[in-house]
Amino acid sequence: MGTGDRRLSFPARVREVKGRVALSSVVSRWVKLSAAGFAGEMSRLCPFHMESTPSFTVNDRKGFYHCFGCGAHGDVVDFVAAYMGIPPVEALNLLERDHSLDGVSAPAPAAAPPPVDVEAERARARDWARAMWDQAQPGQGTLADVYLRSRAIALDPWPSSLRFLPRVQHKTKSGVKTWWPAMIAAVQDIEGRVIGVHRTFLAPDGLGKAPVDRPKMMLGDHMGGAIRLAPASARLGVGEGIESAASVMVSCARTGNPLPVWAAGSLGNIAGGGSRDAPVRAHPLNPDCRLPTDVPDMARPGVLLPADVRSVVVLADADAKDQAANRQQIRRAAARWREEGREVRVAWPDPGMDFNDMLMAAEAATAARRAVEAGQG
């Protein structure tokens, strides 16, 4: 087949490959996949960071992979480029050669399924998230308050970004539906618009999470947004989870050095995208696993911060199962915000802990000391 004037542009070639090559067939060359319970979705341990519970999903219907642990995300070309450590154009050339495609226009396969409108699906999810947010009630004095206080987090003032619903549907990966009370957190974009919600499913008494396989779930978008636990100032803390981020805010307030904190919802949202041109290294503990790059792609920023935030405190977790990958992504976040001209400091909790673990340990130590002192009186 001659190329002539039918030679496709790079984006068109990518679309051609995505339409003709099943993502799972490429990923499964290196990663053994298994059905995840949702239609067209498969999962496995992530090849881009070490983990013990699968958080890496591949969806042929939507045409992308996503890791809920490290934030790795992309299409079939992105996967080959990231896994093999080669530029996207080389990955595309390799896929075209392997599947006898020559980068020219061709009729679509007769049995090709209709394309999924991913943007339309995202818009519907955002609408559901906003509807849930509108239905939720203020969280102070509810089981959401009980839950946070059970983790030594007493918020004053209560963040407007945290609400409560007494009955929210939870759906397992196998499709089983149950209903639980839930803390509902608003994920807001840089303009302050609600683009998603984070749900923490709670036990009936609020003293812990619900006994379900995934007690924390996102609905709608979260990449680029954040859960604003306080209004931003010139100095802002950015952490991953709500409990860890809120613990820092509580601890700083007690010392008389208040720090507003936002929760990004995931490490991938803190780190943002990694440079596709940076060298890819094998994981030091597992040569079959790729280590995330610490070089940021400034065009894929993750959580966006207001321009008047001049100093960022990155609140890391030291209890991640894969500390090597975790540190790479924290370095990437710091490098990104420094590139934006901000002052950056990284705060680490004690090894094996997050900041909520430290707050709860401090509360337990204080209670034990008071008990001993009372017994000596």
C-alpha positions, 0 to 999 in steps of 0.5 A, spaced: 500 500 500 503 506 497 503 512 502 502 518 498 498 523 500 494 518 505 500 518 510 497 520 517 499 525 522 502 522 529 495 523 532 492 520 527 496 514 527 495 513 534 488 513 533 489 508 528 493 503 532 488 504 538 482 502 534 486 496 531 490 494 537 487 491 543 490 494 549 490 488 553 493 484 548 499 489 548 500 489 556 499 482 557 506 481 553 509 483 560 503 483 565 499 477 566 492 480 567 485 477 570 478 479 569 477 485 574 469 484 575 467 490 571 465 489 563 471 490 559 476 491 565 482 487 567 487 488 573 494 486 576 499 488 580 502 495 577 508 494 573 510 501 574 511 500 582 511 495 587 505 493 591 501 487 594 494 488 592 492 489 585 491 497 583 493 497 576 487 496 571 486 495 563 480 497 560 479 495 552 473 498 551 475 505 554 482 504 551 486 506 557 490 503 563 490 506 570 493 505 576 490 507 582 496 506 586 501 510 583 497 514 578 500 511 571 495 512 566 495 512 558 493 508 552 497 503 548 502 507 545 503 510 552 504 503 555 509 501 550 513 507 551 513 507 559 515 500 560 520 500 554 523 506 556 523 509 549 520 515 546 512 515 544 514 515 536 518 509 537 513 506 541 508 507 535 513 505 530 514 498 534 506 497 534 505 499 527 510 494 525 508 488 530 501 489 527 502 490 520 500 497 520 504 502 515 501 509 518 496 510 512 489 511 512 485 504 511 478 502 512 476 500 519 475 493 520 468 490 519 467 488 526 470 494 530 465 496 536 463 503 536 468 507 539 467 509 547 466 517 548 470 517 554 469 525 555 461 523 555 462 518 560 467 523 564 462 528 564 456 524 566 461 521 572 462 529 574 454 530 574 453 524 578 459 527 583 456 534 583 449 531 584 451 527 590 455 533 593 449 537 593 445 532 596 450 531 602 449 535 609 454 539 613 459 534 616 460 537 623 456 533 628 455 527 624 458 520 623 463 524 619 465 528 625 465 521 629 470 518 624 475 523 624 475 524 631 476 517 632 482 518 628 484 524 633 482 529 628 478 534 631 477 540 626 476 547 628 473 550 624 470 544 620 472 544 612 466 546 608 469 541 603 467 535 607 460 533 608 456 527 610 450 522 607 447 517 611 446 512 606 450 511 600 451 505 595 457 501 595 459 496 589 464 491 589 468 489 584 464 483 583 458 487 583 455 486 590 451 492 592 451 495 599 449 501 603 453 505 608 454 512 611 459 516 608 463 522 608 463 526 602 469 530 600 469 535 594 474 535 589 475 542 586 479 544 580 483 551 580 477 555 579 473 552 585 468 548 581 466 541 584 469 536 579 468 530 583 467 527 590 471 522 594 467 517 598 469 514 605 464 509 607 463 508 614 461 503 619 454 504 622 457 507 629 462 512 625 468 509 629 472 506 623 471 505 615 465 500 613 468 493 612 468 493 604 473 491 599 474 498 597 472 503 603 475 509 599 472 511 592 472 517 587 467 519 583 468 523 577 475 527 576 480 528 581 486 529 577 488 536 577 483 538 583 484 537 590 480 537 597 481 543 600 481 542 607 482 550 608 483 556 604 490 557 600 495 562 603 502 564 600 504 557 604 500 551 603 501 544 605 499 538 599 498 531 602 495 525 599 489 522 603 484 526 607 486 523 614 494 524 613 493 531 611 488 533 616 492 531 621 498 535 619 493 541 619 491 539 626 498 538 629 500 545 626 494 549 629 496 546 636 503 549 635 501 556 633 504 555 626 498 554 622 498 551 615 492 550 610 493 543 607 489 540 601 489 533 600 490 531 592 487 524 593 492 520 590 500 520 589 499 520 582 495 527 583 501 530 587 506 528 582 503 529 576 505 526 569 513 524 568 517 526 562 516 521 557 523 523 554 526 521 561 530 514 562 526 509 565 530 505 570 528 498 572 526 497 580 532 496 584 528 490 588 524 487 582 527 488 575 520 486 572 518 493 575 519 500 572 521 505 577 517 512 575 521 518 573 523 523 578 523 528 572 516 532 571 512 533 564 510 540 565 504 539 561 501 534 565 501 538 572 497 534 576 494 538 582 494 545 580 495 550 585 493 558 585 499 563 583 499 566 590 501 560 593 509 561 593 511 556 598 509 548 598 510 543 603 509 536 600 507 532 605 509 525 604 507 518 607 512 513 609 508 507 609 507 506 602 508 499 600 513 501 595 518 506 598 522 507 592 517 509 587 514 513 592 520 517 593 521 518 586 514 521 585 515 526 591 521 528 588 517 529 581 512 533 585 518 537 588 521 538 582 515 541 578 513 546 583 520 548 583 520 549 576 514 553 577 518 558 581 515 556 588 519 554 594 518 547 596 520 543 602 518 535 603 516 533 610 516 526 612 513 522 617 517 517 621 518 511 617 513 506 616 508 511 618 503 517 615 502 523 619 495 520 622 499 514 625 503 519 628 498 524 631 494 518 633 500 515 637 501 522 640 494 522 642 495 515 645 502 517 649 498 523 652 492 519 654 497 514 657 501 519 661 495 522 664 492 515 666 499 514 670 499 521 673 492 520 675 494 513 678 500 517 682 495 522 685 
